[in-house]
Amino acid sequence: MITLTAGPLVARIAPEAGGMITGLDWRGPDGRIHKLLHSPEGAIPSTAAPNMFGSWAMVPIANRAFGGVVDDGERRFTVPDNNAHGGGNIHGFGWQSAWVVLGHTEGHAALEHRKTTGSDPYRYRATQKVSLDSTGMIIELAVTNAADQALPYGLGHHPWFACAPDTTLGMTARGALVFGEAFRATGSRDLPDGGPYAGNPVFASGRETAWSFLGWDGVARIETPSTGLAITLTASESLRCPVVWAPAGADFLCVEPQSHAIGSPSEKAARAVAPLARLEPGETLSGWLRIVPSAL
């Protein structure tokens, strides 16, 4: 475990468990410690199933490849099924891999994950750089195609934020996928009013929430008046297809900046509006996200 500190912020990273950022704590102006990432007591990082806390990288694809199919219209192949509930690949390989620590200082860590073998054609080098300053945390991601052929790639990060009954979410987007069964895209639609969170509504709805947004402006704000905490999430232009998800009654919500929509690896309707990036050998896809706390 690596611990980073900067001013009022402390981050913990588990390189051996998917390079996961297991916690991010902030000491507010009143001296109280706030958990910026959902981090239940006793939670243990694991690569056996997607961890419902902290934040971790999604690479070489983000979210779902239904049936394990990756098809960008030029090349079609399959990747291993790693979904405990079946149905294909979920979140790529990075979260199930040990990451190598390239170096770290008091407020910065650089990690690397390489894929050099496997039944699928993916061969790549992924890096994750986590940096703290006195105001927040930034995560810089990159994946470089190390195969001898052009391949479709995606990238993203999966933060889990605490959600109380009064937590609000504010963000705007120009469009979203239309889901059929099990989050499989059947099409897309415009959101002329900025989408369901343009007015900063209370997030908890009593039912499962699932969105794959298109044309996000790159800013999301989470406010919880009962704890006096606000979190602003921003992301690079390359990660403007966020997924927003939470099951009914959850004490967390996910806002996942990623480079493509849910199902883009396998679903034609998703690929049509937010495809993977086709990287030539040696070419790199990169992006960043930043998490900044403030007091209400």
C-alpha positions as CSV (number, residue, x, y, z in Angstrom):
1,M,0.0,0.0,0.0
2,I,1.2,3.5,-0.9
3,T,0.1,6.6,1.0
4,L,0.2,10.0,-0.5
5,T,-0.2,13.3,1.4
6,A,-0.5,16.9,0.5
7,G,-1.9,19.6,2.9
8,P,-5.3,18.4,4.0
9,L,-5.5,15.4,1.6
10,V,-4.5,11.8,2.0
11,A,-4.7,9.1,-0.7
12,R,-4.1,5.4,-0.4
13,I,-3.2,3.2,-3.4
14,A,-3.0,-0.6,-3.7
15,P,-0.7,-1.4,-6.7
16,E,-1.1,-5.1,-6.2
17,A,-5.0,-4.8,-6.5
18,G,-5.5,-3.2,-9.8
19,G,-3.6,-0.1,-9.0
20,M,-6.7,0.9,-7.0
21,I,-7.0,4.2,-5.1
22,T,-8.6,2.7,-2.1
23,G,-9.3,6.0,-0.3
24,L,-9.1,9.7,-0.5
25,D,-9.6,11.7,2.7
26,W,-9.8,15.5,3.2
27,R,-9.6,17.5,6.4
28,G,-12.1,20.3,6.0
29,P,-11.7,23.8,7.3
30,D,-13.6,22.8,10.5
31,G,-11.1,19.9,11.1
32,R,-13.5,17.1,10.2
33,I,-12.2,14.3,8.0
34,H,-14.3,13.6,4.9
35,K,-14.1,10.5,2.8
36,L,-14.2,11.8,-0.8
37,L,-14.4,8.3,-2.2
38,H,-16.8,5.7,-0.9
39,S,-14.6,3.6,1.4
40,P,-16.6,1.4,3.9
41,E,-14.9,0.2,7.1
42,G,-13.2,-3.1,6.5
43,A,-13.4,-3.0,2.7
44,I,-10.6,-5.0,1.2
45,P,-9.2,-4.4,-2.3
46,S,-9.6,-7.4,-4.5
47,T,-9.1,-8.4,-8.1
48,A,-11.7,-11.1,-7.9
49,A,-14.7,-8.8,-8.6
50,P,-15.2,-5.1,-9.3
51,N,-14.6,-3.3,-6.0
52,M,-17.6,-1.1,-4.9
53,F,-15.3,1.6,-3.4
54,G,-12.3,3.7,-4.2
55,S,-11.4,4.4,-7.8
56,W,-9.7,2.3,-10.4
57,A,-8.6,2.3,-14.0
58,M,-10.5,0.8,-16.9
59,V,-8.2,-0.4,-19.7
60,P,-8.0,-1.4,-22.6
61,I,-11.7,-0.9,-22.7
62,A,-14.1,0.8,-20.3
63,N,-17.3,-0.7,-19.0
64,R,-18.9,-3.5,-21.1
65,A,-18.0,-5.7,-24.0
66,F,-21.1,-7.9,-24.3
67,G,-20.3,-11.5,-25.1
68,G,-16.6,-10.6,-24.9
69,V,-16.8,-9.1,-28.4
70,V,-14.6,-6.2,-29.5
71,D,-15.6,-5.0,-33.0
72,D,-14.8,-1.5,-34.3
73,G,-16.1,-2.2,-37.8
74,E,-12.6,-3.0,-39.1
75,R,-11.5,-5.8,-36.7
76,R,-13.5,-8.3,-34.7
77,F,-12.2,-10.5,-31.9
78,T,-13.1,-11.7,-28.5
79,V,-11.6,-11.0,-25.0
80,P,-12.0,-13.2,-21.9
81,D,-15.2,-13.2,-19.9
82,N,-14.4,-11.7,-16.5
83,N,-17.9,-10.8,-15.4
84,A,-19.0,-12.7,-12.3
85,H,-22.5,-12.5,-13.6
86,G,-21.5,-13.7,-17.1
87,G,-22.2,-11.9,-20.3
88,G,-18.7,-10.9,-21.4
89,N,-15.9,-8.6,-20.3
90,I,-16.4,-5.9,-17.8
91,H,-14.0,-2.9,-17.4
92,G,-11.1,-4.5,-19.2
93,F,-8.0,-6.1,-17.6
94,G,-6.3,-3.3,-15.6
95,W,-8.5,-3.7,-12.5
96,Q,-7.7,-7.4,-12.2
97,S,-3.9,-6.9,-12.6
98,A,-1.0,-6.0,-10.3
99,W,0.5,-2.7,-11.3
100,V,4.2,-2.0,-11.0
101,V,5.3,1.1,-9.0
102,L,7.6,3.1,-11.2
103,G,8.2,5.6,-8.4
104,H,6.6,7.7,-5.8
105,T,7.1,10.8,-3.6
106,E,5.1,12.2,-0.8
107,G,2.4,13.5,-3.1
108,H,2.9,11.6,-6.4
109,A,2.9,8.0,-7.6
110,A,3.5,6.5,-11.0
111,L,2.2,3.0,-11.8
112,E,2.4,0.7,-14.8
113,H,0.5,-2.3,-16.1
114,R,1.5,-4.2,-19.2
115,K,-0.3,-6.9,-21.1
116,T,2.1,-9.1,-23.1
117,T,0.3,-12.4,-23.5
118,G,-3.2,-13.8,-23.9
119,S,-5.6,-15.4,-26.4
120,D,-6.8,-12.0,-27.6
121,P,-4.6,-9.6,-29.7
122,Y,-4.3,-6.9,-27.0
123,R,-0.7,-6.0,-26.1
124,Y,-0.2,-2.7,-24.4
125,R,1.5,-0.6,-21.8
126,A,-0.8,1.4,-19.4
127,T,0.3,4.0,-17.0
128,Q,-1.5,5.7,-14.1
129,K,-0.1,8.8,-12.4
130,V,-1.7,10.0,-9.2
131,S,-0.9,13.4,-7.8
132,L,-2.1,15.4,-4.8
133,D,-1.8,19.1,-4.2
134,S,-3.3,21.1,-1.4
135,T,-6.6,21.4,-3.3
136,G,-7.3,18.0,-4.9
137,M,-6.2,14.9,-6.7
138,I,-5.5,14.4,-10.4
139,I,-5.2,11.0,-12.1
140,E,-3.4,10.9,-15.5
141,L,-4.1,7.8,-17.6
142,A,-2.5,6.5,-20.8
143,V,-2.5,3.3,-22.8
144,T,0.0,2.6,-25.6
145,N,-0.6,0.0,-28.3
146,A,2.3,-2.5,-28.1
147,A,0.8,-4.9,-30.6
148,D,2.1,-5.2,-34.1
149,Q,-1.3,-4.3,-35.5
150,A,-3.8,-1.4,-35.2
151,L,-6.4,-2.2,-32.5
152,P,-9.4,-0.4,-30.9
153,Y,-8.8,0.9,-27.4
154,G,-10.7,2.7,-24.7
155,L,-9.9,4.2,-21.3
156,G,-11.6,5.4,-18.2
157,H,-11.6,5.6,-14.4
158,H,-14.3,4.3,-12.0
159,P,-14.7,6.4,-8.9
160,W,-17.3,5.5,-6.3
161,F,-18.6,8.5,-4.3
162,A,-20.6,8.3,-1.0
163,C,-24.3,9.1,-1.4
164,A,-26.7,10.1,1.3
165,P,-30.5,10.7,1.0
166,D,-29.8,14.4,0.5
167,T,-26.9,14.1,-2.0
168,T,-27.3,16.0,-5.2
169,L,-25.6,15.6,-8.6
170,G,-25.2,18.4,-11.1
171,M,-23.9,17.8,-14.6
172,T,-24.9,18.5,-18.2
173,A,-24.7,16.5,-21.4
174,R,-25.9,16.9,-25.0
175,G,-27.1,13.3,-25.3
176,A,-27.3,9.8,-24.0
177,L,-27.6,6.2,-25.1
178,V,-31.0,4.5,-25.1
179,F,-30.8,1.2,-23.3
180,G,-32.5,-2.1,-24.0
181,E,-32.1,-5.1,-21.8
182,A,-29.0,-5.2,-19.6
183,F,-27.6,-1.8,-20.7
184,R,-27.3,-2.8,-24.3
185,A,-27.7,0.2,-26.5
186,T,-30.6,0.3,-29.0
187,G,-29.8,3.9,-30.1
188,S,-29.1,7.3,-28.7
189,R,-31.1,10.5,-28.1
190,D,-30.5,14.2,-27.7
191,L,-30.9,15.9,-24.3
192,P,-31.8,19.5,-25.3
193,D,-32.3,20.5,-21.6
194,G,-28.9,19.2,-20.6
195,G,-30.1,15.9,-19.1
196,P,-31.6,14.7,-15.9
197,Y,-28.9,16.3,-13.7
198,A,-28.8,19.8,-15.2
199,G,-30.9,21.2,-12.3
200,N,-28.7,19.6,-9.5
201,P,-31.4,17.2,-8.3
202,V,-31.3,14.9,-5.3
203,F,-29.6,11.7,-6.7
204,A,-31.4,9.0,-4.8
205,S,-34.5,7.8,-6.6
206,G,-35.4,4.5,-5.0
207,R,-34.6,2.6,-8.2
208,E,-31.5,1.7,-10.2
209,T,-29.9,4.6,-12.1
210,A,-28.0,4.0,-15.3
211,W,-26.9,6.5,-17.9
212,S,-24.2,6.6,-20.6
213,F,-23.9,10.2,-21.5
214,L,-22.6,11.8,-24.7
215,G,-21.3,15.3,-25.1
216,W,-20.6,15.9,-21.4
217,D,-19.1,19.3,-20.7
218,G,-16.5,17.7,-18.4
219,V,-17.7,18.9,-15.0
220,A,-19.8,17.2,-12.3
221,R,-20.6,18.4,-8.8
222,I,-21.7,16.3,-6.0
223,E,-23.1,18.0,-2.9
224,T,-24.2,16.5,0.4
225,P,-25.7,19.2,2.7
226,S,-25.9,16.8,5.7
227,T,-22.2,16.4,5.8
228,G,-21.2,19.9,4.5
229,L,-19.2,18.4,1.6
230,A,-19.0,19.2,-2.1
231,I,-16.9,17.4,-4.6
232,T,-16.2,18.7,-8.1
233,L,-15.1,16.2,-10.7
234,T,-13.5,17.4,-13.9
235,A,-12.2,15.4,-16.9
236,S,-10.2,15.9,-20.0
237,E,-11.8,16.2,-23.4
238,S,-10.8,12.6,-24.2
239,L,-13.0,11.3,-21.3
240,R,-16.3,12.9,-22.1
241,C,-18.6,9.8,-22.3
242,P,-19.3,9.3,-18.6
243,V,-21.4,6.5,-17.1
244,V,-23.6,7.4,-14.1
245,W,-24.7,4.4,-12.2
246,A,-26.0,3.2,-8.8
247,P,-28.3,0.4,-7.8
248,A,-31.5,1.1,-5.9
249,G,-30.9,2.1,-2.3
250,A,-27.1,2.3,-2.6
251,D,-25.0,4.4,-0.3
252,F,-22.8,5.3,-3.3
253,L,-23.0,6.8,-6.7
254,C,-20.6,6.3,-9.7
255,V,-19.7,9.0,-12.2
256,E,-17.2,7.3,-14.5
257,P,-15.3,9.5,-17.0
258,Q,-14.4,7.3,-20.0
259,S,-13.5,7.7,-23.6
260,H,-16.4,5.8,-25.1
261,A,-20.0,4.8,-24.3
262,I,-21.2,1.6,-22.6
263,G,-21.0,-1.3,-25.0
264,S,-19.1,0.5,-27.7
265,P,-16.7,-2.5,-28.0
266,S,-19.6,-4.8,-29.0
267,E,-22.8,-2.9,-29.8
268,K,-23.2,-1.2,-33.1
269,A,-25.6,1.5,-31.8
270,A,-23.1,2.6,-29.1
271,R,-20.2,2.4,-31.6
272,A,-22.0,4.7,-34.0
273,V,-22.0,7.6,-31.6
274,A,-19.0,7.0,-29.3
275,P,-16.5,4.5,-30.7
276,L,-13.3,3.2,-29.3
277,A,-10.1,4.8,-30.6
278,R,-8.2,2.8,-33.2
279,L,-4.5,3.0,-32.2
280,E,-1.7,2.2,-34.6
281,P,1.3,0.3,-33.1
282,G,3.1,2.7,-30.7
283,E,0.2,5.1,-30.6
284,T,-1.2,6.3,-27.3
285,L,-4.6,7.3,-25.9
286,S,-4.5,9.4,-22.8
287,G,-6.8,11.4,-20.4
288,W,-7.1,12.8,-16.9
289,L,-9.6,13.4,-14.2
290,R,-9.5,15.7,-11.1
291,I,-11.3,15.5,-7.8
292,V,-11.5,18.6,-5.7
293,P,-13.3,18.9,-2.4
294,S,-14.9,22.0,-0.8
295,A,-17.0,22.9,2.2
296,L,-20.7,23.9,1.8
